[in-house]
Amino acid sequence: MRELNLFILKRFRLVILPCDEHGENHQLLDGIYQLYKRVWAKELKELDGQEEIYSNDFLRHDSLCALLFDDKPVAFFCFSAINPASEIRRGDSWFHAWPENIMKKLGQSYTYALMPQWFGVCPHFRKTNQEIPINLAQVTTEVWAKIILEFGFEAGFGTTRNNRGVNKLVQSVGGQKITSSLDHGVEVDLFLMTPENIKNAQKNFSSAFFQLWEKREIYGKQNDKENSKRAS
């Protein structure tokens, strides 16, 4: 990672909030949604020829995590708590690339897991911008892993586009490759994340991650859970 500029780092915030348009942070949610449209409208058109992007795929998730720079969203991902033992959940379109036999096996081991989607980084803030000292894709992946560890998930899943090097990022935070597959017509790796592997990997997480996580802002039910955990 590039040399950490503490002055610039202070301009970043890490927030976790519900995907709820009725919530107290609905204006922030709208700003993150605008970034989602900016990033994924282009991606889905290239991958699937999709001409329009809809909000229901964004809002269907329980929560999202975002990195803000001067209070403007610059990176994000959505996530939901799922039960992989449920046949209904295994029929979710998110698992389209996952072989049925693998999903059944995972469902025998885990009943409370994290399903992430829509990882995105604002084009201006990608690692080609030498003015920004933080690899936001790396930090966002580290946050995803930490959420699995800290919020009580038994496991997490990942479907990574290999032509973007996302598989390497997930491996670096403790991801265990299950197999390879195709999704949206491109090669992907299917990953399982477990708390044990994340604990072993987190000693190598970036210094930017640790500083941002220390000052994290959590809203909604996850904040209630964390406050209860800290009090116990």
Buried (B, 14 or more C-beta within 10 A) or exposed (E): EEEEBEEBBEEBBBBBBBBBEEBEBEEBBEBBBEBBBBBBBEBBEEBEEBEEBEEEBBBEBBBBBBBBBEEBBBBBBBBBBBBBBEEEBBEBEBBEBBEEEBBEEBBEEBEBBBBBBBBBBBEEBBBEEEEBBBBBBBBBBBBBBBBBBBBEBBBBBBBBBEEEEBBBBBBBBBBBBBEEBEBBEEEBBBBBBBBEBBEEBBEEBBEBBEBBBEEBEBBBEBBEBBEEEEEE
